[in-house]
Structures are given as structure tokens and as C-alpha cells.
Amino acid sequence: MAVTCLPTFPFVVFGIVEPVLLVIAYFSTLSDPFSFYARQAQNYELSTGPESFPPQARIMTLQLANVYLLLAAVGVICSWTKHASVARGYLAVVALADYGHMWACYVGVGLDLLLQPAEWNDMLWGSVGGSLFLNAVRLLTLAGAFGAVKDVQKESTKKKAT
């Protein structure tokens, strides 16, 4: 078994599934930056195609892709740790960041669309639906709903204690 201070379900979510999804998002963004950019606000059609993709938007989109890769690595490091304080700190900070992520979507698409999940495209489902789910699991993990987040003792320490 992997060395982790997290209970099994949160470990699988934050140490495996979320990093894999972030790496997929990284490659998806790199493969077609304009499409990724254009699909962020489905209720606002861009009047022209990729040929008019402003350099500023291309830079911001590619920087976001880089952040996805960074978050995948940080998620692995902070989930595959034996130190509970590291995992708890990571979960708390990323839980707060989830709210900023969802707020940005609200600002971009507006309250009307945000309150109609049946109308969301894949980007809104990932950004809002995914963030809501992950945020709930983060908070439930911090509250101990899946078991305690506790330091992993070294084998030699366990043997001495028995």
C-alpha cells in the first residue's frame, strides 16, 4: 500500500483521480488552446475563430495549462505523504481555492446559467460540478467523515510501541 496519511477514499480521489484529471486537462489545453479558451463561457460566442486568438488569451490559456500540471504534482506530493499536517493544510488551502474557481465561473457566465446545470457544457461541469464534488470531499475529509487523517508511524516506532 502507498504511504499516505489519508483514509482510502480521499487518497484515491486526491492522490490518483484528481492528478490524472489535471494531467488530462493539461494535455487537452495544450492540444487546442483556442477551443479550451472558447468553451469557458458557452453563453458568449466568439465572433471569429482561432486566427483571431489574441496573444494575451493564448498566453493566459497556456499558463493555466501549466498550473494544471503543477496542481497535479502538488496533489500527488501532498496526498502521498505520511505527514497529516501537510495533507490537512493542502486540503484546506485547495478547498478555499475551489471557491475562487467557482466564483470565476459565476463572474464569467452569470447567475442565470450557473443555476441551470442542465444547460452546462463540459467545461462548466468540470469547473463547477467537479469543484463542488471535490470541495465536498475535501471538507468531509478534514471533518473526519472518511476516517482520521493521521501521521503514518515508521515501522520501527510501531514495533517499539508493541
N, C-alpha and C positions, 0 to 999 in steps of 0.2 A: 504494500500500500504506500501511496505517496506520503511524504512528510508534510502534514498540514495541521494547523490548529483548528481548522473549520470542521463543523459537522459535515457528513457526506453530501447531503443535497446542496447546501451553499457552496461546498468545494467544487462540485460538478458544474454548477451554474457559473460561478465566478472564476474558477481555476481552469475550466476547459471550454464550456459552451460560449461564454461571453468573449473570451480571447479569440476563439475560432471565428465567431461572427465579426469581430472587429478586423481580423485579417482579411476576411472575405470583403468587408466594406472597403478596406484599403485597396485591394486589387480591383474591385468594381469601380471605385472612384478613379483610379489611375487609367483603367481601360477606356473610359468615356467620361472625361471630366465635364463636358458640356451637358450631357444627359443627366448626370448626377446633379449638377447645378440647376438645370431647368426644372427638374422634378421636385425641388424643395418646396415650392409654393404652387400646387396644382391649380389653384384658382386664379393664377396670374399667368396667362400665356405670353411667352416671349414672342415678339413680333418677327424676329429673324432667327436663323439657325446658327450653327457653330461658327460660321465665318465671322460673325459679329460678336463672338465671345470676348468681352473686354479682358485685357491682360490682368487687370485688378481682380476680376472674378476668377480667372484661371488660377492666379496665384493663391487666392483665398481657398479655392476648392482643393488645390493640391496640398496646401498647408493643412487643411482639415484631414486629408488622407493620411498625412504624416502623423497627425495627432491620433488617428485611429490605431496606427501601428504602435505608437508609443503607449497608448492605453492598454493595448493587448499585452505588451511586455510588462507593464506595471501591474496589471491584473494577475498575471502569472506569478510574478515575484511576490506580490502581497498575499496571494492565496495559497501558494506552495511554501508557506513559511511555518516554522514551529512557534513563532512568537505571536501570541494573541494580541498584544498591543499594536503590532504592525497591521494585522488583519483588521482589527476593530477600527483603527484610525483610517485605513484605506476605505473601509465600508462607509464610515461616517462622512468622509470628505466626498466620496463619489455619490453618496445619497444626496448631499446638498447640490452637487453639480447636476444631478438629474433634474432638479427643479429649474435650474438655469437653462438647461437644454429644452425642457418643455415650455418654458416662458418664451424662449426664442421662437419656437414654433407658433405659439399663440400670437406673438407680435407679427410674424410673417404671414400667417394665413387668416387671422382674425377669429373671433369667438364663434361666429356662426358656423364655420367649417369645423372648428375644433370640437364643437358639441354634436357633430354628426359623423360618428365613426363609420357608418355605413358608406359614407362618401369619400373616405380617405383612400389615398393611393398607397403604394408600398412604402414610400418614404415617410409618410405620416405615421403609418402603422409601426415602422421601425423606430422613428424618433419619439413618438408619443406613447404608443401602445407598448413598445419594448421598454421604454424608460419607466413607465408606470409599473410594469411587471417587475423589472429589476429593482426598482426603488422599494417596492413592497417586500421583495425577498431580502434586500439589504437591511431594511428596518426590522423585519421579523428575525433575521439572523442576529442582529445586535440585541434584540429583546430576548433572545434565547429560545425562540419558538422551535428551532430545529435541534436544540441541544446547546451545550455550553461551548463558547469559543474560549479555549484554554491552551496555555503553553504545553507543548509536547516535551515531556521529560526525556532525557537521554537514557539509553538502556542501562548504563552503569548506575545512574541515580535510582532507577526503578528497582534494580537488584539490591542496592543498599537499603532501600526502604522496606523490603520484604524480609 
